[in-house]
Amino acid sequence: MFRTALAIAALVAAPAFAQSTPSPEGAEVYFIGLEDGATISNPVTLHFGLRGMGVAPVGVDLPNTGHHHLLINRDPFSEADEGFGVPADDNHLHFGAGQTEVTLELPAGTHTLQLVLGDVNHVPHDPPVVGDVITVTVE
C-alpha cells in the first residue's frame, strides 16, 4: 500500500519538477491584434500567435512544439518560474487541447496578460518562450 501511494505521488509531482524541453532560437509567442494599453470590452476574445514553433496538445511530445498558457493579473514570468510546471488556477489558464484563442469575461478595470508556451508537461521550454506582459483596460 505504501509503495503504491509513493508511486502515485511521484507521478503527480513529476510534471512540477520535470526537465525543460528545448526551444529553437528565435521562437516567439504573442497576442494577435491586441496592443499594450488597449481598451477592450466583454466578451474578450484573445488570439495567440506563435512563431518558430508549432502548437501540439498535451500528450503529444514532438520537437519544437508546445501549448499556450495565459497568465492573468500575476507577476511577470521570471527565471524563478523556469523548470516548474505552470499552475492551473484563475490566474494561469491552460490551453492543453492546442487552442490558439479564447473568449472570456474579465471584470471591468485594468488587467495584465502574458502568454507562456509550455511543453508536454506544462513546463516552460528552455529557453522559455514567453510573451511581453501587456496591460489592457476592460470597460
C-alpha positions as CSV (number, residue, x, y, z in Angstrom):
1,M,0.0,0.0,0.0
2,F,2.8,2.4,0.9
3,R,4.7,1.7,-2.3
4,T,1.5,2.3,-4.3
5,A,0.9,5.6,-2.6
6,L,4.6,6.6,-3.1
7,A,4.4,5.7,-6.8
8,I,1.2,7.8,-7.3
9,A,2.8,10.7,-5.5
10,A,5.8,10.5,-7.7
11,L,3.7,10.6,-10.9
12,V,1.7,13.5,-9.7
13,A,4.7,15.5,-8.7
14,A,6.8,14.7,-11.8
15,P,5.4,17.5,-14.0
16,A,6.1,20.1,-11.4
17,F,9.8,19.1,-11.3
18,A,10.1,18.0,-14.9
19,Q,13.1,18.8,-17.1
20,S,12.5,21.6,-19.5
21,T,12.2,20.8,-23.2
22,P,14.5,22.8,-25.6
23,S,13.1,25.5,-27.7
24,P,14.6,26.7,-31.0
25,E,16.4,30.0,-31.2
26,G,14.1,33.0,-32.0
27,A,10.8,31.3,-31.1
28,E,8.2,33.9,-30.0
29,V,4.7,33.9,-28.5
30,Y,2.5,36.9,-28.7
31,F,-1.1,38.3,-28.9
32,I,-2.5,38.9,-32.3
33,G,-4.3,42.2,-32.8
34,L,-4.0,43.3,-29.1
35,E,-1.7,46.0,-28.1
36,D,-0.4,47.1,-24.7
37,G,-2.6,49.8,-23.3
38,A,-5.7,48.8,-25.3
39,T,-9.2,49.4,-24.1
40,I,-11.5,46.4,-24.7
41,S,-15.0,45.2,-23.8
42,N,-16.5,41.9,-22.8
43,P,-16.7,39.3,-24.1
44,V,-12.9,39.4,-24.7
45,T,-11.5,37.3,-27.4
46,L,-7.8,36.8,-27.3
47,H,-5.8,35.3,-30.3
48,F,-2.5,33.6,-29.6
49,G,0.3,33.8,-32.0
50,L,3.4,31.6,-32.2
51,R,6.5,32.0,-34.4
52,G,9.3,29.5,-34.8
53,M,7.4,26.6,-33.2
54,G,4.2,24.6,-33.6
55,V,1.2,24.0,-31.3
56,A,0.5,20.5,-30.1
57,P,-1.9,19.3,-27.4
58,V,-0.8,17.9,-24.1
59,G,0.3,14.3,-24.5
60,V,1.8,14.9,-27.9
61,D,5.6,15.1,-27.5
62,L,7.0,16.4,-30.8
63,P,10.2,18.5,-31.1
64,N,9.7,22.3,-31.2
65,T,6.0,22.2,-30.1
66,G,4.1,23.2,-27.1
67,H,0.8,24.6,-25.9
68,H,-0.3,28.0,-24.7
69,H,-0.8,29.3,-21.1
70,L,-2.4,32.6,-20.4
71,L,-1.2,34.4,-17.2
72,I,-3.8,37.0,-16.0
73,N,-3.1,39.5,-13.3
74,R,0.0,37.9,-11.9
75,D,3.7,38.8,-11.6
76,P,5.5,38.5,-15.0
77,F,7.1,35.2,-15.8
78,S,10.6,35.2,-14.4
79,E,13.7,32.9,-14.0
80,A,12.2,31.7,-10.7
81,D,9.4,30.1,-12.7
82,E,11.7,28.2,-15.0
83,G,11.8,24.4,-14.7
84,F,8.4,24.2,-12.9
85,G,5.0,23.4,-14.4
86,V,2.6,26.3,-14.9
87,P,0.0,26.2,-12.1
88,A,-3.7,25.8,-13.0
89,D,-5.9,28.4,-11.4
90,D,-7.9,31.6,-12.2
91,N,-4.6,33.4,-13.0
92,H,-3.0,30.6,-15.1
93,L,-5.2,29.3,-17.8
94,H,-4.1,26.2,-19.8
95,F,-4.9,25.5,-23.4
96,G,-3.8,21.9,-23.5
97,A,-6.0,20.9,-26.4
98,G,-3.9,23.1,-28.6
99,Q,-6.3,26.1,-28.7
100,T,-5.0,29.3,-30.2
101,E,-7.7,31.6,-28.9
102,V,-10.1,32.1,-26.0
103,T,-13.2,34.1,-25.3
104,L,-13.7,35.1,-21.7
105,E,-15.3,37.6,-19.4
106,L,-12.9,39.9,-17.4
107,P,-14.1,42.2,-14.7
108,A,-14.2,45.9,-15.6
109,G,-10.8,47.5,-14.8
110,T,-7.2,47.1,-15.6
111,H,-5.6,43.7,-16.2
112,T,-2.2,42.3,-17.1
113,L,-1.9,39.5,-19.7
114,Q,1.1,37.3,-20.7
115,L,1.5,34.2,-22.8
116,V,3.8,31.4,-21.9
117,L,4.4,28.3,-24.0
118,G,4.5,25.0,-22.1
119,D,5.8,21.6,-23.2
120,V,4.1,18.3,-22.9
121,N,4.3,18.5,-19.1
122,H,3.2,22.2,-18.9
123,V,6.8,23.2,-18.2
124,P,8.1,26.3,-20.0
125,H,10.8,25.5,-22.6
126,D,14.5,26.2,-22.3
127,P,14.9,28.9,-23.1
128,P,11.4,29.9,-22.1
129,V,9.1,31.1,-24.9
130,V,7.4,34.0,-23.1
131,G,5.5,36.9,-24.4
132,D,5.6,40.5,-23.2
133,V,3.3,41.5,-20.4
134,I,0.6,43.7,-21.8
135,T,-1.9,45.8,-19.8
136,V,-5.5,46.2,-21.0
137,T,-8.5,48.1,-19.6
138,V,-11.9,46.4,-19.8
139,E,-14.9,48.7,-20.0
